[in-house]
């Protein structure tokens, strides 16, 4: 079982690895508790809860990565313009809600 930043690695540019590592550890611990320590059952539950979300985030990171490495002068101009506009709070707030906010809700494991 691989957990932590190395388990998901959406992108070196995304900055989400630590958050995913914490969420993954929480879900794995909850599933181990739910399965009374039976790791086979717990791993299945963990994967069922987490795989689709992580795969979507990894795919998104692949698509987003090209915006950091444009191949044309126009692409460089657009990238730099977008990065400069993020200094304005309303724009950065919208970008965060639109592209960074995750739709994954942590399960509530009784403790």
Biopython code that builds the backbone (N, CA, C, O; Angstrom):
import numpy as np
from Bio.PDB.StructureBuilder import StructureBuilder

atoms = [
    (1, "UNK", "N", (0.858, -1.169, 0.000)),
    (1, "UNK", "CA", (0.000, 0.000, 0.000)),
    (1, "UNK", "C", (0.895, 1.219, 0.000)),
    (1, "UNK", "O", (1.801, 1.335, 0.825)),
    (2, "UNK", "N", (0.644, 2.121, -0.917)),
    (2, "UNK", "CA", (1.400, 3.363, -1.005)),
    (2, "UNK", "C", (0.495, 4.502, -0.572)),
    (2, "UNK", "O", (-0.593, 4.674, -1.122)),
    (3, "UNK", "N", (0.929, 5.274, 0.398)),
    (3, "UNK", "CA", (0.157, 6.427, 0.859)),
    (3, "UNK", "C", (1.051, 7.662, 0.831)),
    (3, "UNK", "O", (2.259, 7.568, 0.613)),
    (4, "UNK", "N", (0.452, 8.789, 1.049)),
    (4, "UNK", "CA", (1.204, 10.031, 1.084)),
    (4, "UNK", "C", (1.293, 10.670, -0.282)),
    (4, "UNK", "O", (0.605, 10.272, -1.222)),
    (5, "UNK", "N", (2.149, 11.662, -0.375)),
    (5, "UNK", "CA", (2.300, 12.440, -1.598)),
    (5, "UNK", "C", (2.636, 11.544, -2.787)),
    (5, "UNK", "O", (2.146, 11.775, -3.892)),
    (6, "UNK", "N", (3.463, 10.533, -2.571)),
    (6, "UNK", "CA", (3.878, 9.640, -3.654)),
    (6, "UNK", "C", (2.722, 8.796, -4.191)),
    (6, "UNK", "O", (2.792, 8.305, -5.318)),
    (7, "UNK", "N", (1.685, 8.623, -3.418)),
    (7, "UNK", "CA", (0.583, 7.759, -3.832)),
    (7, "UNK", "C", (-0.272, 8.394, -4.924)),
    (7, "UNK", "O", (-0.845, 7.676, -5.744)),
    (8, "UNK", "N", (-0.370, 9.688, -4.954)),
    (8, "UNK", "CA", (-1.329, 10.341, -5.859)),
    (8, "UNK", "C", (-0.659, 11.245, -6.876)),
    (8, "UNK", "O", (-1.064, 11.268, -8.038)),
    (9, "UNK", "N", (0.348, 11.983, -6.470)),
    (9, "UNK", "CA", (1.128, 12.885, -7.306)),
    (9, "UNK", "C", (0.360, 13.436, -8.503)),
    (9, "UNK", "O", (0.638, 13.060, -9.641)),
    (10, "UNK", "N", (-0.597, 14.318, -8.261)),
    (10, "UNK", "CA", (-1.347, 14.858, -9.390)),
    (10, "UNK", "C", (-0.457, 15.651, -10.333)),
    (10, "UNK", "O", (-0.634, 15.579, -11.549)),
    (11, "UNK", "N", (0.494, 16.403, -9.802)),
    (11, "UNK", "CA", (1.419, 17.173, -10.612)),
    (11, "UNK", "C", (2.422, 17.835, -9.687)),
    (11, "UNK", "O", (2.094, 18.164, -8.547)),
    (12, "UNK", "N", (3.619, 18.029, -10.159)),
    (12, "UNK", "CA", (4.593, 18.755, -9.362)),
    (12, "UNK", "C", (4.192, 20.216, -9.216)),
    (12, "UNK", "O", (4.675, 20.901, -8.314)),
    (13, "UNK", "N", (3.321, 20.700, -10.088)),
    (13, "UNK", "CA", (2.904, 22.098, -10.066)),
    (13, "UNK", "C", (1.619, 22.335, -9.283)),
    (13, "UNK", "O", (1.296, 23.484, -8.979)),
    (14, "UNK", "N", (0.890, 21.299, -8.955)),
    (14, "UNK", "CA", (-0.448, 21.498, -8.392)),
    (14, "UNK", "C", (-0.446, 21.905, -6.929)),
    (14, "UNK", "O", (-1.347, 22.615, -6.482)),
    (15, "UNK", "N", (0.551, 21.465, -6.181)),
    (15, "UNK", "CA", (0.586, 21.790, -4.761)),
    (15, "UNK", "C", (-0.477, 21.079, -3.944)),
    (15, "UNK", "O", (-0.767, 21.488, -2.820)),
    (16, "UNK", "N", (-1.059, 20.029, -4.486)),
    (16, "UNK", "CA", (-2.143, 19.339, -3.793)),
    (16, "UNK", "C", (-1.720, 18.017, -3.169)),
    (16, "UNK", "O", (-2.529, 17.366, -2.508)),
    (17, "UNK", "N", (-0.493, 17.613, -3.362)),
    (17, "UNK", "CA", (-0.046, 16.317, -2.884)),
    (17, "UNK", "C", (-0.198, 16.131, -1.387)),
    (17, "UNK", "O", (-0.644, 15.074, -0.940)),
    (18, "UNK", "N", (0.165, 17.141, -0.598)),
    (18, "UNK", "CA", (0.073, 17.021, 0.860)),
    (18, "UNK", "C", (-1.380, 16.895, 1.312)),
    (18, "UNK", "O", (-1.689, 16.100, 2.199)),
    (19, "UNK", "N", (-2.265, 17.673, 0.709)),
    (19, "UNK", "CA", (-3.693, 17.584, 1.051)),
    (19, "UNK", "C", (-4.269, 16.224, 0.704)),
    (19, "UNK", "O", (-5.032, 15.649, 1.481)),
    (20, "UNK", "N", (-3.902, 15.709, -0.468)),
    (20, "UNK", "CA", (-4.371, 14.382, -0.863)),
    (20, "UNK", "C", (-3.795, 13.322, 0.074)),
    (20, "UNK", "O", (-4.471, 12.351, 0.412)),
    (21, "UNK", "N", (-2.551, 13.511, 0.488)),
    (21, "UNK", "CA", (-1.922, 12.558, 1.398)),
    (21, "UNK", "C", (-2.679, 12.497, 2.715)),
    (21, "UNK", "O", (-2.926, 11.412, 3.242)),
    (22, "UNK", "N", (-3.048, 13.653, 3.247)),
    (22, "UNK", "CA", (-3.802, 13.689, 4.505)),
    (22, "UNK", "C", (-5.184, 13.066, 4.335)),
    (22, "UNK", "O", (-5.619, 12.274, 5.171)),
    (23, "UNK", "N", (-5.870, 13.423, 3.258)),
    (23, "UNK", "CA", (-7.204, 12.864, 3.019)),
    (23, "UNK", "C", (-7.129, 11.355, 2.811)),
    (23, "UNK", "O", (-7.959, 10.611, 3.333)),
    (24, "UNK", "N", (-6.131, 10.905, 2.048)),
    (24, "UNK", "CA", (-5.967, 9.472, 1.806)),
    (24, "UNK", "C", (-5.673, 8.707, 3.085)),
    (24, "UNK", "O", (-6.216, 7.623, 3.299)),
    (25, "UNK", "N", (-4.823, 9.257, 3.932)),
    (25, "UNK", "CA", (-4.509, 8.599, 5.205)),
    (25, "UNK", "C", (-5.748, 8.519, 6.085)),
    (25, "UNK", "O", (-5.980, 7.509, 6.749)),
    (26, "UNK", "N", (-6.545, 9.585, 6.090)),
    (26, "UNK", "CA", (-7.780, 9.606, 6.880)),
    (26, "UNK", "C", (-8.752, 8.530, 6.392)),
    (26, "UNK", "O", (-9.309, 7.776, 7.189)),
    (27, "UNK", "N", (-8.946, 8.471, 5.076)),
    (27, "UNK", "CA", (-9.872, 7.487, 4.505)),
    (27, "UNK", "C", (-9.357, 6.072, 4.749)),
    (27, "UNK", "O", (-10.136, 5.193, 5.119)),
    (28, "UNK", "N", (-8.069, 5.837, 4.551)),
    (28, "UNK", "CA", (-7.512, 4.510, 4.790)),
    (28, "UNK", "C", (-7.690, 4.100, 6.253)),
    (28, "UNK", "O", (-8.091, 2.971, 6.535)),
    (29, "UNK", "N", (-7.396, 5.004, 7.177)),
    (29, "UNK", "CA", (-7.566, 4.695, 8.605)),
    (29, "UNK", "C", (-9.031, 4.405, 8.921)),
    (29, "UNK", "O", (-9.336, 3.477, 9.670)),
    (30, "UNK", "N", (-9.929, 5.195, 8.354)),
    (30, "UNK", "CA", (-11.360, 4.964, 8.577)),
    (30, "UNK", "C", (-11.824, 3.639, 8.022)),
    (30, "UNK", "O", (-12.624, 2.947, 8.652)),
    (31, "UNK", "N", (-11.335, 3.278, 6.853)),
    (31, "UNK", "CA", (-11.722, 2.011, 6.249)),
    (31, "UNK", "C", (-11.125, 0.827, 7.017)),
    (31, "UNK", "O", (-11.763, -0.219, 7.135)),
    (32, "UNK", "N", (-9.909, 0.986, 7.537)),
    (32, "UNK", "CA", (-9.328, -0.068, 8.378)),
    (32, "UNK", "C", (-10.143, -0.251, 9.654)),
    (32, "UNK", "O", (-10.350, -1.378, 10.106)),
    (33, "UNK", "N", (-10.599, 0.842, 10.227)),
    (33, "UNK", "CA", (-11.445, 0.760, 11.420)),
    (33, "UNK", "C", (-12.777, 0.083, 11.079)),
    (33, "UNK", "O", (-13.242, -0.804, 11.794)),
    (34, "UNK", "N", (-13.371, 0.520, 9.983)),
    (34, "UNK", "CA", (-14.664, -0.030, 9.561)),
    (34, "UNK", "C", (-14.560, -1.531, 9.292)),
    (34, "UNK", "O", (-15.505, -2.275, 9.556)),
    (35, "UNK", "N", (-13.408, -1.981, 8.766)),
    (35, "UNK", "CA", (-13.217, -3.394, 8.428)),
    (35, "UNK", "C", (-12.607, -4.174, 9.585)),
    (35, "UNK", "O", (-12.142, -5.298, 9.401)),
    (36, "UNK", "N", (-12.606, -3.585, 10.767)),
    (36, "UNK", "CA", (-12.027, -4.225, 11.959)),
    (36, "UNK", "C", (-10.604, -4.726, 11.714)),
    (36, "UNK", "O", (-10.219, -5.794, 12.189)),
    (37, "UNK", "N", (-9.832, -3.937, 10.965)),
    (37, "UNK", "CA", (-8.434, -4.269, 10.732)),
    (37, "UNK", "C", (-8.176, -5.208, 9.570)),
    (37, "UNK", "O", (-7.017, -5.471, 9.250)),
    (38, "UNK", "N", (-9.214, -5.722, 8.928)),
    (38, "UNK", "CA", (-9.020, -6.615, 7.776)),
    (38, "UNK", "C", (-8.562, -5.762, 6.594)),
    (38, "UNK", "O", (-9.368, -5.081, 5.961)),
    (39, "UNK", "N", (-7.275, -5.806, 6.306)),
    (39, "UNK", "CA", (-6.724, -4.915, 5.290)),
    (39, "UNK", "C", (-7.271, -5.172, 3.885)),
    (39, "UNK", "O", (-7.373, -4.234, 3.094)),
    (40, "UNK", "N", (-7.617, -6.386, 3.563)),
    (40, "UNK", "CA", (-8.148, -6.683, 2.224)),
    (40, "UNK", "C", (-9.475, -5.937, 2.018)),
    (40, "UNK", "O", (-9.683, -5.291, 0.991)),
    (41, "UNK", "N", (-10.345, -6.036, 2.989)),
    (41, "UNK", "CA", (-11.635, -5.330, 2.913)),
    (41, "UNK", "C", (-11.403, -3.819, 2.962)),
    (41, "UNK", "O", (-12.023, -3.063, 2.213)),
    (42, "UNK", "N", (-10.512, -3.390, 3.844)),
    (42, "UNK", "CA", (-10.245, -1.956, 3.996)),
    (42, "UNK", "C", (-9.666, -1.364, 2.715)),
    (42, "UNK", "O", (-10.069, -0.273, 2.312)),
    (43, "UNK", "N", (-8.738, -2.051, 2.070)),
    (43, "UNK", "CA", (-8.146, -1.538, 0.828)),
    (43, "UNK", "C", (-9.201, -1.394, -0.261)),
    (43, "UNK", "O", (-9.183, -0.433, -1.030)),
    (44, "UNK", "N", (-10.126, -2.361, -0.323)),
    (44, "UNK", "CA", (-11.215, -2.276, -1.305)),
    (44, "UNK", "C", (-12.086, -1.054, -1.037)),
    (44, "UNK", "O", (-12.434, -0.318, -1.961)),
    (45, "UNK", "N", (-12.436, -0.840, 0.234)),
    (45, "UNK", "CA", (-13.252, 0.322, 0.602)),
    (45, "UNK", "C", (-12.537, 1.625, 0.334)),
    (45, "UNK", "O", (-13.135, 2.580, -0.162)),
    (46, "UNK", "N", (-11.269, 1.665, 0.657)),
    (46, "UNK", "CA", (-10.437, 2.851, 0.424)),
    (46, "UNK", "C", (-10.388, 3.186, -1.066)),
    (46, "UNK", "O", (-10.596, 4.332, -1.464)),
    (47, "UNK", "N", (-10.110, 2.175, -1.874)),
    (47, "UNK", "CA", (-10.030, 2.395, -3.314)),
    (47, "UNK", "C", (-11.377, 2.832, -3.876)),
    (47, "UNK", "O", (-11.441, 3.722, -4.724)),
    (48, "UNK", "N", (-12.448, 2.208, -3.404)),
    (48, "UNK", "CA", (-13.785, 2.558, -3.877)),
    (48, "UNK", "C", (-14.157, 3.998, -3.570)),
    (48, "UNK", "O", (-14.865, 4.637, -4.349)),
    (49, "UNK", "N", (-13.689, 4.509, -2.448)),
    (49, "UNK", "CA", (-14.009, 5.884, -2.060)),
    (49, "UNK", "C", (-13.101, 6.915, -2.708)),
    (49, "UNK", "O", (-13.520, 8.053, -2.923)),
    (50, "UNK", "N", (-11.881, 6.546, -3.021)),
    (50, "UNK", "CA", (-10.867, 7.534, -3.362)),
    (50, "UNK", "C", (-10.390, 7.505, -4.811)),
    (50, "UNK", "O", (-9.958, 8.532, -5.333)),
    (51, "UNK", "N", (-10.459, 6.347, -5.471)),
    (51, "UNK", "CA", (-9.841, 6.208, -6.801)),
    (51, "UNK", "C", (-10.408, 7.174, -7.837)),
    (51, "UNK", "O", (-9.637, 7.873, -8.494)),
    (52, "UNK", "N", (-11.719, 7.239, -8.005)),
    (52, "UNK", "CA", (-12.294, 8.095, -9.047)),
    (52, "UNK", "C", (-11.901, 9.560, -8.855)),
    (52, "UNK", "O", (-11.561, 10.257, -9.811)),
    (53, "UNK", "N", (-11.955, 10.010, -7.609)),
    (53, "UNK", "CA", (-11.588, 11.391, -7.307)),
    (53, "UNK", "C", (-10.137, 11.661, -7.697)),
    (53, "UNK", "O", (-9.854, 12.647, -8.377)),
    (54, "UNK", "N", (-9.224, 10.802, -7.277)),
    (54, "UNK", "CA", (-7.802, 10.997, -7.565)),
    (54, "UNK", "C", (-7.531, 10.894, -9.062)),
    (54, "UNK", "O", (-6.736, 11.671, -9.592)),
    (55, "UNK", "N", (-8.167, 9.963, -9.750)),
    (55, "UNK", "CA", (-7.950, 9.849, -11.195)),
    (55, "UNK", "C", (-8.419, 11.111, -11.923)),
    (55, "UNK", "O", (-7.767, 11.561, -12.865)),
    (56, "UNK", "N", (-9.542, 11.680, -11.491)),
    (56, "UNK", "CA", (-10.009, 12.944, -12.098)),
    (56, "UNK", "C", (-9.003, 14.066, -11.839)),
    (56, "UNK", "O", (-8.722, 14.862, -12.735)),
    (57, "UNK", "N", (-8.463, 14.135, -10.627)),
    (57, "UNK", "CA", (-7.492, 15.174, -10.295)),
    (57, "UNK", "C", (-6.192, 14.978, -11.079)),
    (57, "UNK", "O", (-5.592, 15.960, -11.519)),
    (58, "UNK", "N", (-5.749, 13.745, -11.260)),
    (58, "UNK", "CA", (-4.535, 13.494, -12.032)),
    (58, "UNK", "C", (-4.739, 13.883, -13.491)),
    (58, "UNK", "O", (-3.856, 14.484, -14.104)),
    (59, "UNK", "N", (-5.892, 13.546, -14.047)),
    (59, "UNK", "CA", (-6.176, 13.907, -15.435)),
    (59, "UNK", "C", (-6.243, 15.421, -15.599)),
    (59, "UNK", "O", (-5.724, 15.969, -16.572)),
    (60, "UNK", "N", (-6.868, 16.082, -14.666)),
    (60, "UNK", "CA", (-6.948, 17.538, -14.690)),
    (60, "UNK", "C", (-5.559, 18.163, -14.627)),
    (60, "UNK", "O", (-5.282, 19.142, -15.320)),
    (61, "UNK", "N", (-4.690, 17.600, -13.799)),
    (61, "UNK", "CA", (-3.322, 18.108, -13.676)),
    (61, "UNK", "C", (-2.570, 17.961, -14.988)),
    (61, "UNK", "O", (-1.806, 18.848, -15.367)),
    (62, "UNK", "N", (-2.778, 16.851, -15.686)),
    (62, "UNK", "CA", (-2.115, 16.641, -16.975)),
    (62, "UNK", "C", (-2.572, 17.707, -17.969)),
    (62, "UNK", "O", (-1.757, 18.283, -18.689)),
    (63, "UNK", "N", (-3.871, 17.964, -18.003)),
    (63, "UNK", "CA", (-4.404, 18.972, -18.919)),
    (63, "UNK", "C", (-3.933, 20.368, -18.546)),
    (63, "UNK", "O", (-3.631, 21.179, -19.422)),
    (64, "UNK", "N", (-3.871, 20.652, -17.245)),
    (64, "UNK", "CA", (-3.499, 21.971, -16.765)),
    (64, "UNK", "C", (-2.003, 22.242, -16.923)),
    (64, "UNK", "O", (-1.595, 23.390, -17.098)),
    (65, "UNK", "N", (-1.193, 21.199, -16.863)),
    (65, "UNK", "CA", (0.263, 21.359, -16.913)),
    (65, "UNK", "C", (0.717, 22.053, -18.186)),
    (65, "UNK", "O", (1.684, 22.813, -18.160)),
    (66, "UNK", "N", (0.042, 21.807, -19.293)),
    (66, "UNK", "CA", (0.454, 22.436, -20.554)),
    (66, "UNK", "C", (0.328, 23.951, -20.504)),
    (66, "UNK", "O", (1.004, 24.648, -21.261)),
    (67, "UNK", "N", (-0.528, 24.480, -19.623)),
    (67, "UNK", "CA", (-0.657, 25.928, -19.530)),
    (67, "UNK", "C", (0.576, 26.562, -18.894)),
    (67, "UNK", "O", (0.803, 27.761, -19.056)),
    (68, "UNK", "N", (1.374, 25.780, -18.176)),
    (68, "UNK", "CA", (2.598, 26.305, -17.578)),
    (68, "UNK", "C", (3.779, 26.243, -18.541)),
    (68, "UNK", "O", (4.805, 26.880, -18.306)),
    (69, "UNK", "N", (3.643, 25.493, -19.602)),
    (69, "UNK", "CA", (4.731, 25.348, -20.559)),
    (69, "UNK", "C", (4.234, 25.587, -21.981)),
    (69, "UNK", "O", (4.273, 24.683, -22.815)),
    (70, "UNK", "N", (3.768, 26.802, -22.256)),
    (70, "UNK", "CA", (3.268, 27.074, -23.608)),
    (70, "UNK", "C", (4.375, 26.968, -24.652)),
    (70, "UNK", "O", (5.555, 27.151, -24.353)),
    (71, "UNK", "N", (3.964, 26.670, -25.881)),
    (71, "UNK", "CA", (4.933, 26.441, -26.951)),
    (71, "UNK", "C", (5.023, 27.596, -27.937)),
    (71, "UNK", "O", (5.836, 27.567, -28.861)),
    (72, "UNK", "N", (4.193, 28.608, -27.744)),
    (72, "UNK", "CA", (4.203, 29.743, -28.664)),
    (72, "UNK", "C", (4.336, 31.049, -27.882)),
    (72, "UNK", "O", (4.130, 31.093, -26.669)),
    (73, "UNK", "N", (4.685, 32.107, -28.608)),
    (73, "UNK", "CA", (4.764, 33.435, -27.968)),
    (73, "UNK", "C", (3.383, 33.858, -27.460)),
    (73, "UNK", "O", (3.265, 34.445, -26.384)),
    (74, "UNK", "N", (2.360, 33.563, -28.225)),
    (74, "UNK", "CA", (1.007, 33.904, -27.790)),
    (74, "UNK", "C", (0.654, 33.143, -26.512)),
    (74, "UNK", "O", (0.063, 33.708, -25.592)),
    (75, "UNK", "N", (1.012, 31.877, -26.461)),
    (75, "UNK", "CA", (0.769, 31.088, -25.263)),
    (75, "UNK", "C", (1.486, 31.651, -24.047)),
    (75, "UNK", "O", (0.925, 31.694, -22.952)),
    (76, "UNK", "N", (2.735, 32.086, -24.243)),
    (76, "UNK", "CA", (3.484, 32.713, -23.152)),
    (76, "UNK", "C", (2.800, 33.998, -22.686)),
    (76, "UNK", "O", (2.691, 34.256, -21.487)),
    (77, "UNK", "N", (2.345, 34.793, -23.644)),
    (77, "UNK", "CA", (1.663, 36.043, -23.311)),
    (77, "UNK", "C", (0.394, 35.775, -22.501)),
    (77, "UNK", "O", (0.155, 36.422, -21.481)),
    (78, "UNK", "N", (-0.412, 34.825, -22.956)),
    (78, "UNK", "CA", (-1.664, 34.498, -22.258)),
    (78, "UNK", "C", (-1.374, 33.961, -20.860)),
    (78, "UNK", "O", (-2.028, 34.361, -19.897)),
    (79, "UNK", "N", (-0.402, 33.059, -20.741)),
    (79, "UNK", "CA", (-0.052, 32.517, -19.422)),
    (79, "UNK", "C", (0.371, 33.627, -18.471)),
    (79, "UNK", "O", (-0.085, 33.681, -17.329)),
    (80, "UNK", "N", (1.241, 34.511, -18.944)),
    (80, "UNK", "CA", (1.725, 35.589, -18.084)),
    (80, "UNK", "C", (0.600, 36.558, -17.714)),
    (80, "UNK", "O", (0.554, 37.059, -16.590)),
    (81, "UNK", "N", (-0.287, 36.817, -18.642)),
    (81, "UNK", "CA", (-1.423, 37.704, -18.372)),
    (81, "UNK", "C", (-2.336, 37.087, -17.305)),
    (81, "UNK", "O", (-2.767, 37.771, -16.376)),
    (82, "UNK", "N", (-2.619, 35.812, -17.447)),
    (82, "UNK", "CA", (-3.472, 35.132, -16.466)),
    (82, "UNK", "C", (-2.807, 35.150, -15.090)),
    (82, "UNK", "O", (-3.468, 35.423, -14.088)),
    (83, "UNK", "N", (-1.524, 34.865, -15.035)),
    (83, "UNK", "CA", (-0.822, 34.874, -13.750)),
    (83, "UNK", "C", (-0.847, 36.261, -13.109)),
    (83, "UNK", "O", (-0.995, 36.378, -11.892)),
    (84, "UNK", "N", (-0.704, 37.314, -13.921)),
    (84, "UNK", "CA", (-0.752, 38.676, -13.365)),
    (84, "UNK", "C", (-2.140, 39.031, -12.849)),
    (84, "UNK", "O", (-2.271, 39.721, -11.838)),
    (85, "UNK", "N", (-3.180, 38.560, -13.542)),
    (85, "UNK", "CA", (-4.542, 38.907, -13.105)),
    (85, "UNK", "C", (-4.923, 38.214, -11.806)),
    (85, "UNK", "O", (-5.858, 38.644, -11.130)),
    (86, "UNK", "N", (-4.215, 37.151, -11.449)),
    (86, "UNK", "CA", (-4.549, 36.467, -10.200)),
    (86, "UNK", "C", (-4.173, 37.286, -8.974)),
    (86, "UNK", "O", (-4.521, 36.916, -7.852)),
    (87, "UNK", "N", (-3.474, 38.382, -9.172)),
    (87, "UNK", "CA", (-3.163, 39.274, -8.050)),
    (87, "UNK", "C", (-4.414, 40.019, -7.572)),
    (87, "UNK", "O", (-4.429, 40.565, -6.469)),
    (88, "UNK", "N", (-5.445, 40.041, -8.394)),
    (88, "UNK", "CA", (-6.695, 40.716, -8.027)),
    (88, "UNK", "C", (-7.620, 39.707, -7.360)),
    (88, "UNK", "O", (-7.951, 38.673, -7.941)),
    (89, "UNK", "N", (-8.023, 40.010, -6.161)),
    (89, "UNK", "CA", (-8.783, 39.073, -5.330)),
    (89, "UNK", "C", (-10.012, 38.473, -6.005)),
    (89, "UNK", "O", (-10.184, 37.256, -5.952)),
    (90, "UNK", "N", (-10.881, 39.273, -6.642)),
    (90, "UNK", "CA", (-12.069, 38.645, -7.258)),
    (90, "UNK", "C", (-11.707, 37.600, -8.318)),
    (90, "UNK", "O", (-12.376, 36.574, -8.441)),
    (91, "UNK", "N", (-10.660, 37.865, -9.069)),
    (91, "UNK", "CA", (-10.243, 36.916, -10.105)),
    (91, "UNK", "C", (-9.629, 35.675, -9.469)),
    (91, "UNK", "O", (-9.955, 34.556, -9.865)),
    (92, "UNK", "N", (-8.750, 35.856, -8.494)),
    (92, "UNK", "CA", (-8.127, 34.692, -7.856)),
    (92, "UNK", "C", (-9.166, 33.860, -7.106)),
    (92, "UNK", "O", (-9.083, 32.632, -7.088)),
    (93, "UNK", "N", (-10.150, 34.531, -6.482)),
    (93, "UNK", "CA", (-11.224, 33.786, -5.803)),
    (93, "UNK", "C", (-12.002, 32.934, -6.797)),
    (93, "UNK", "O", (-12.303, 31.773, -6.520)),
    (94, "UNK", "N", (-12.332, 33.511, -7.960)),
    (94, "UNK", "CA", (-13.083, 32.771, -8.973)),
    (94, "UNK", "C", (-12.253, 31.587, -9.483)),
    (94, "UNK", "O", (-12.768, 30.478, -9.621)),
    (95, "UNK", "N", (-10.976, 31.828, -9.760)),
    (95, "UNK", "CA", (-10.106, 30.745, -10.243)),
    (95, "UNK", "C", (-10.003, 29.618, -9.224)),
    (95, "UNK", "O", (-10.034, 28.442, -9.587)),
    (96, "UNK", "N", (-9.879, 29.976, -7.952)),
    (96, "UNK", "CA", (-9.801, 28.955, -6.905)),
    (96, "UNK", "C", (-11.079, 28.125, -6.865)),
    (96, "UNK", "O", (-11.021, 26.897, -6.805)),
    (97, "UNK", "N", (-12.229, 28.789, -6.899)),
    (97, "UNK", "CA", (-13.503, 28.051, -6.873)),
    (97, "UNK", "C", (-13.665, 27.185, -8.115)),
    (97, "UNK", "O", (-14.155, 26.059, -8.034)),
    (98, "UNK", "N", (-13.260, 27.706, -9.245)),
    (98, "UNK", "CA", (-13.495, 27.036, -10.525)),
    (98, "UNK", "C", (-12.537, 25.872, -10.771)),
    (98, "UNK", "O", (-12.945, 24.826, -11.275)),
    (99, "UNK", "N", (-11.271, 26.052, -10.416)),
    (99, "UNK", "CA", (-10.270, 25.066, -10.840)),
    (99, "UNK", "C", (-9.575, 24.324, -9.706)),
    (99, "UNK", "O", (-9.007, 23.259, -9.945)),
    (100, "UNK", "N", (-9.598, 24.837, -8.499)),
    (100, "UNK", "CA", (-8.812, 24.227, -7.436)),
    (100, "UNK", "C", (-9.680, 23.547, -6.378)),
    (100, "UNK", "O", (-9.291, 22.516, -5.828)),
    (101, "UNK", "N", (-10.831, 24.106, -6.096)),
    (101, "UNK", "CA", (-11.687, 23.554, -5.050)),
    (101, "UNK", "C", (-12.092, 22.129, -5.400)),
    (101, "UNK", "O", (-12.547, 21.853, -6.510)),
    (102, "UNK", "N", (-11.922, 21.240, -4.450)),
    (102, "UNK", "CA", (-12.240, 19.832, -4.670)),
    (102, "UNK", "C", (-13.663, 19.520, -4.234)),
    (102, "UNK", "O", (-14.171, 20.090, -3.268)),
    (103, "UNK", "N", (-14.288, 18.620, -4.949)),
    (103, "UNK", "CA", (-15.649, 18.198, -4.645)),
    (103, "UNK", "C", (-15.664, 16.870, -3.893)),
    (103, "UNK", "O", (-16.628, 16.111, -3.994)),
    (104, "UNK", "N", (-14.624, 16.594, -3.157)),
    (104, "UNK", "CA", (-14.541, 15.356, -2.400)),
    (104, "UNK", "C", (-14.912, 15.657, -0.951)),
    (104, "UNK", "O", (-14.310, 16.520, -0.311)),
    (105, "UNK", "N", (-15.892, 14.948, -0.451)),
    (105, "UNK", "CA", (-16.308, 15.140, 0.935)),
    (105, "UNK", "C", (-15.796, 13.966, 1.761)),
    (105, "UNK", "O", (-16.066, 12.806, 1.451)),
    (106, "UNK", "N", (-15.056, 14.284, 2.812)),
    (106, "UNK", "CA", (-14.525, 13.221, 3.653)),
    (106, "UNK", "C", (-15.657, 12.489, 4.349)),
    (106, "UNK", "O", (-16.570, 13.123, 4.877)),
    (107, "UNK", "N", (-15.613, 11.156, 4.358)),
    (107, "UNK", "CA", (-16.627, 10.380, 5.064)),
    (107, "UNK", "C", (-16.493, 10.605, 6.578)),
    (107, "UNK", "O", (-15.418, 10.941, 7.077)),
    (108, "UNK", "N", (-17.582, 10.418, 7.277)),
    (108, "UNK", "CA", (-17.575, 10.541, 8.727)),
    (108, "UNK", "C", (-17.438, 9.150, 9.315)),
    (108, "UNK", "O", (-18.380, 8.358, 9.275)),
    (109, "UNK", "N", (-16.278, 8.852, 9.858)),
    (109, "UNK", "CA", (-16.047, 7.556, 10.477)),
    (109, "UNK", "C", (-16.268, 7.709, 11.983)),
    (109, "UNK", "O", (-15.640, 8.557, 12.617)),
    (110, "UNK", "N", (-17.150, 6.900, 12.555)),
    (110, "UNK", "CA", (-17.368, 7.002, 14.004)),
    (110, "UNK", "C", (-16.089, 6.629, 14.763)),
    (110, "UNK", "O", (-15.435, 5.637, 14.441)),
    (111, "UNK", "N", (-15.749, 7.416, 15.749)),
    (111, "UNK", "CA", (-14.503, 7.185, 16.472)),
    (111, "UNK", "C", (-14.751, 6.802, 17.817)),
    (111, "UNK", "O", (-13.811, 6.566, 18.576)),
]
sb = StructureBuilder()
sb.init_structure("model")
sb.init_model(0)
sb.init_chain("A")
sb.init_seg("    ")
for serial, (resi, resn, name, xyz) in enumerate(atoms, 1):
    if name == "N":
        sb.init_residue(resn, " ", resi, " ")
    sb.init_atom(name, np.array(xyz, "f"), 0.0, 1.0, " ", f" {name:<3s}", serial, name[0])
structure = sb.get_structure()
